[in-house]
Amino acid sequence: MPIASVNPATGKTLETFEPLDAAGLEQRLARAEAAFRTYRTTSFAQRAGLLRRAAELLDEDRESVARTMTEEMGKPIAAARAEAAKCAKAMRWYAENAEALLADEHPEPADVADAGAARAYVRYRPLGAVLAVMPWNFPFWQVVRFAAPALMAGNVGLLKHASNVPRTAVALEELFRRAGFPEGCFQTLLIGSAAVEAVVRDPRVAAVTLTGSEPAGRAVAAAAADEVKKAVLELGGSDPYVVMPSADLDAAAATAVTARAQNNGQSCIAAKRFIVHTEVYDRFTAAFTAAMAALRVGDPMDEATQVGPLASRQGRDEIAELVEDARAHGARVECGGRRPEGLDAGWFYEPTVLTGITPRMRIHQEETFGPVATVYRAADLDEAVALANDTPFGLSSNVWTEDPAEQERFVRDIQAGGVFFNGMTASHPALPFGGVKRSGFGRELSGHGIKEFCNVTTVWIA
């Protein structure tokens, strides 16, 4: 079947692409293998020059890139521009820092003398072709945060992007080609999900990274494990947003709206479960609900729009089912809870706040990938921690408290890959990103991310 680009604001098909046939896929795998043989020998300075050029081109093309993202997956155009700018920033960060991050490591001579070594060191060497299976929600950023460190480490990239953002996938390959990267260093594979396992198992593919759903992660990780290949997984999230009595409530409520509604609510690290101490519950919930209800929903190409459509009809319907299940089991709909009037052509859903959540409701355990928030009342610090951890996911977390003792308690006890105090979770090239439990394993970004796809080589000289 063709791979289609469909505008979620209108439901209209923009363009279709024929998936690669067996011969086309073989050609690209062979090209990647050939490219790695020579690209791995390039210097950090050469790679940095190419990556800086890619950043320059992305800055120049920011408007067209943003428009492509918005048309394909529905994020507000202002957010799409910000995503393109963030990608260019990350490219420059890795161009500037990769050589230092991957510098040889030298233990003290005395520490290895008893091993008979006159000298020993550790060198980070590239692995080869890395397959990236990427999602549609941040269609440029998710790819760049893999590609920039992988290419700077001397690896080559193969991108299997989500099938609903093929124009973005093609634009990414074109960007790296125009920047001057040698042929085969970064290629897009226009294939369906059924073809991924064979690529993972191909001996020319050294490792795989996936950002996406838990079922997709399980399938890819199983194939990689069977082939004894390195994998990094960033899967779902149901991040807590905890508000304690010492918090600045005005700031906490205002930030909560952005933390939940960013990217139309379609972010793994969006705050989804709002856990509020009983002393400030009523005040926070009233302010948060009013601000969520006031968000402007509409055409994502309109500069004034704050929340656009869900990326697919299926995604919109799944959100609606979760809300209806919660309502049927006694949840209170404080605002939203339905499709907005006058926007029947696209896959829109109103910003929604639910209270009275119980474990009987699906929404208590399942990830909400849309502008729907659940608010919980916590009697004390212990219950806040328990509620924060009462999820199969553990990607990130947000905590609002000015109390140093409470901050230390949350750092110690929250089961997540990050704890962000008095602000909202964000990804940054200098900070490691990833989760625990069913949110996956391994890390992206920072020095941790660039080393994930390196051969950590011990060099011993007698």
Secondary structure, 3 states (H helix, E strand, C coil): CCEEEEECCCCEEEEEECCCCHHHHHHHHHHHHHHHHHHCCCCHHHHHHHHHHHHHHHHHCHHHHHHHHHHHHCCCHHHHHHHHHHHHHHHHHHHHHHHHHCCCECCCHHHHHHHCCCEEEEEEEECCEEEEECCCCCCCHHHHHHHHHHHHCCCEEEEECCCCCHHHHHHHHHHHHHCCCCCCCEEECCCCHHHHHHHHHCCCEEEEEEECCHHHHHHHHHHHHHCCCEEEEECCCCEEEEECCCCCHHHHHHHHHHHHHHHHHCCCCCEEEEEEECCCHHHHHHHHHHHHHCCCECCCCCCCCCECCCCCHHHHHHHHHHHHHHHHCCCEEEECCCCCCCCCCCCCCCCEEEECCCCCCHHHCCCCCCCEEEEEEECCHHHHHHHHHCCCEECCCEEECCCHHHHHHHHHHCCCCCCEECCCCCCCCCCCECCEECCEECCECHHHHHHCCEEEEEEEEC
